[in-house]
Amino acid sequence: MPNQIYPQALTKPEIEVPLPTNPNTQYGGREGGRDTSNTAQLKLLSSRDLRLPFSKRTTTFTMAMAFVFFGIAIFLFPTLESHYATSTTTSDQGVEVSYGSVIKLMHEKTKFRLHSHSVPYGSGSGQQSVTCFPRVDDSNSYWIVRPVPETSARQGDSIETGTVIRLQHMRTRKWLHSHLHASPISGNLEVSCFGNDGNSDTGDHWRLEIEGSGKTWKQDQKIRLHHVETGGYLHSHDKKYNGVAGGQQEVCGVKEKRGTNIWLAAEGIFFRTTEKK
């Protein structure tokens, strides 16, 4: 076994999950919403309310907040419901993973999630490191499902087995990538994150292989991701980083089909599939 070389540092992931709020936007959050809401709540308290006894002022403030949040819920709920199917919907109901979906990929054998962060490898390519993370509530484990360039695929289109796709790390905007550099622990093919929104190459291309008889990708369906250039399957195992890596598993590419290179789309936001005409 080669010397174990670990990512230079791993920051503690933030547990903040930005979710799409605009049907035309695949990612992002609400900026400035909190200041606006606070201002609105304060305006609901008139000068007359401020002269009331403390208990009555408290009751008035509580009622005002309830009306504000009720109004926000009424405004947002139809928009979210009409464009997204959340991860609480089960695969029995046929939730498809379409282009634009924001997902967490779970390693079937260990239940860890595919993860990345703004930390480079200390060996090999020196590109942004990719690991498997044990906790579910981590915002650095979200990936956006994208088509390859120069295709006619659109957001909401279903994805059939055999299709070549890309996965973009939502937080850092880099692409899931592989090449012939050796992975730090096992010496297999290194898997990294590379590029940005305007910079992607064929090293970011992965062929979707669905296990079983399914033809289109669905949530909780067993899949493999086969790297087009190197021929390696996206893989993980129980070999973990020490020290700063905090028990995260190595992610690498291997040439053989194994039980340890099966993945499932677990949590996420799934765009409703576009009806084909």
Solvent accessible surface area in square Angstrom, and as a share of the most:
residue,aa,sasa,rsa
1,M,163,0.73
2,P,70,0.44
3,N,129,0.66
4,Q,75,0.33
5,I,76,0.39
6,Y,58,0.22
7,P,2,0.01
8,Q,125,0.56
9,A,50,0.39
10,L,25,0.13
11,T,96,0.56
12,K,167,0.71
13,P,20,0.12
14,E,98,0.44
15,I,98,0.50
16,E,106,0.48
17,V,54,0.31
18,P,36,0.22
19,L,85,0.42
20,P,3,0.02
21,T,49,0.28
22,N,71,0.36
23,P,38,0.24
24,N,136,0.70
25,T,53,0.31
26,Q,41,0.18
27,Y,77,0.29
28,G,32,0.30
29,G,46,0.45
30,R,136,0.50
31,E,169,0.76
32,G,51,0.49
33,G,19,0.18
34,R,187,0.68
35,D,100,0.52
36,T,94,0.54
37,S,22,0.14
38,N,68,0.35
39,T,66,0.39
40,A,42,0.33
41,Q,15,0.07
42,L,117,0.58
43,K,159,0.67
44,L,89,0.44
45,L,38,0.19
46,S,56,0.36
47,S,76,0.49
48,R,176,0.64
49,D,22,0.12
50,L,111,0.55
51,R,184,0.67
52,L,55,0.27
53,P,78,0.49
54,F,149,0.62
55,S,76,0.49
56,K,119,0.50
57,R,81,0.30
58,T,64,0.37
59,T,76,0.44
60,T,38,0.22
61,F,70,0.29
62,T,80,0.47
63,M,109,0.48
64,A,10,0.08
65,M,60,0.27
66,A,61,0.47
67,F,141,0.59
68,V,23,0.13
69,F,106,0.44
70,F,127,0.53
71,G,38,0.36
72,I,50,0.25
73,A,55,0.42
74,I,97,0.49
75,F,151,0.63
76,L,40,0.20
77,F,131,0.55
78,P,78,0.49
79,T,42,0.24
80,L,69,0.34
81,E,88,0.40
82,S,66,0.43
83,H,76,0.34
84,Y,9,0.04
85,A,13,0.10
86,T,74,0.43
87,S,38,0.24
88,T,120,0.70
89,T,35,0.20
90,T,72,0.42
91,S,40,0.26
92,D,137,0.71
93,Q,130,0.58
94,G,31,0.30
95,V,13,0.08
96,E,40,0.18
97,V,0,0.00
98,S,0,0.00
99,Y,11,0.04
100,G,3,0.02
101,S,0,0.00
102,V,2,0.01
103,I,0,0.00
104,K,5,0.02
105,L,0,0.00
106,M,30,0.13
107,H,0,0.00
108,E,44,0.20
109,K,133,0.56
110,T,32,0.19
111,K,106,0.45
112,F,31,0.13
113,R,20,0.07
114,L,0,0.00
115,H,0,0.00
116,S,0,0.00
117,H,6,0.03
118,S,92,0.59
119,V,8,0.05
120,P,57,0.36
121,Y,5,0.02
122,G,36,0.34
123,S,27,0.17
124,G,47,0.46
125,S,33,0.21
126,G,37,0.35
127,Q,43,0.19
128,Q,13,0.06
129,S,0,0.00
130,V,0,0.00
131,T,0,0.00
132,C,0,0.00
133,F,15,0.06
134,P,58,0.37
135,R,99,0.36
136,V,68,0.39
137,D,72,0.37
138,D,2,0.01
139,S,1,0.00
140,N,12,0.06
141,S,1,0.00
142,Y,20,0.08
143,W,0,0.00
144,I,0,0.00
145,V,0,0.00
146,R,33,0.12
147,P,31,0.20
148,V,24,0.14
149,P,70,0.44
150,E,183,0.82
151,T,69,0.40
152,S,108,0.70
153,A,32,0.25
154,R,152,0.56
155,Q,62,0.28
156,G,3,0.03
157,D,28,0.14
158,S,24,0.15
159,I,2,0.01
160,E,88,0.39
161,T,62,0.36
162,G,35,0.34
163,T,41,0.24
164,V,33,0.19
165,I,0,0.00
166,R,26,0.10
167,L,0,0.00
168,Q,1,0.01
169,H,0,0.00
170,M,12,0.05
171,R,84,0.30
172,T,26,0.15
173,R,44,0.16
174,K,63,0.27
175,W,8,0.03
176,L,0,0.00
177,H,13,0.06
178,S,2,0.01
179,H,29,0.13
180,L,141,0.70
181,H,82,0.37
182,A,59,0.46
183,S,4,0.02
184,P,7,0.04
185,I,4,0.02
186,S,31,0.20
187,G,35,0.33
188,N,45,0.23
189,L,23,0.11
190,E,0,0.00
191,V,0,0.00
192,S,0,0.00
193,C,1,0.01
194,F,62,0.26
195,G,7,0.07
196,N,76,0.39
197,D,87,0.45
198,G,78,0.75
199,N,71,0.36
200,S,37,0.24
201,D,65,0.33
202,T,69,0.40
203,G,3,0.03
204,D,0,0.00
205,H,30,0.14
206,W,1,0.00
207,R,93,0.34
208,L,0,0.00
209,E,36,0.16
210,I,17,0.09
211,E,59,0.26
212,G,73,0.70
213,S,111,0.71
214,G,25,0.24
215,K,157,0.66
216,T,31,0.18
217,W,0,0.00
218,K,68,0.29
219,Q,7,0.03
220,D,65,0.33
221,Q,38,0.17
222,K,93,0.39
223,I,0,0.00
224,R,18,0.07
225,L,0,0.00
226,H,46,0.21
227,H,2,0.01
228,V,67,0.38
229,E,105,0.47
230,T,18,0.10
231,G,23,0.22
232,G,1,0.01
233,Y,15,0.06
234,L,0,0.00
235,H,3,0.01
236,S,0,0.00
237,H,23,0.10
238,D,104,0.54
239,K,76,0.32
240,K,83,0.35
241,Y,3,0.01
242,N,92,0.47
243,G,71,0.68
244,V,88,0.50
245,A,0,0.00
246,G,59,0.57
247,G,27,0.26
248,Q,10,0.04
249,Q,1,0.01
250,E,0,0.00
251,V,0,0.00
252,C,0,0.00
253,G,2,0.02
254,V,4,0.03
255,K,115,0.49
256,E,91,0.41
257,K,121,0.51
258,R,102,0.37
259,G,48,0.47
260,T,34,0.20
261,N,0,0.00
262,I,20,0.10
263,W,0,0.00
264,L,19,0.09
265,A,0,0.00
266,A,11,0.08
267,E,42,0.19
268,G,8,0.07
269,I,16,0.08
270,F,1,0.00
271,F,13,0.05
272,R,123,0.45
273,T,52,0.30
274,T,50,0.29
275,E,152,0.68
276,K,153,0.65
277,K,249,1.06
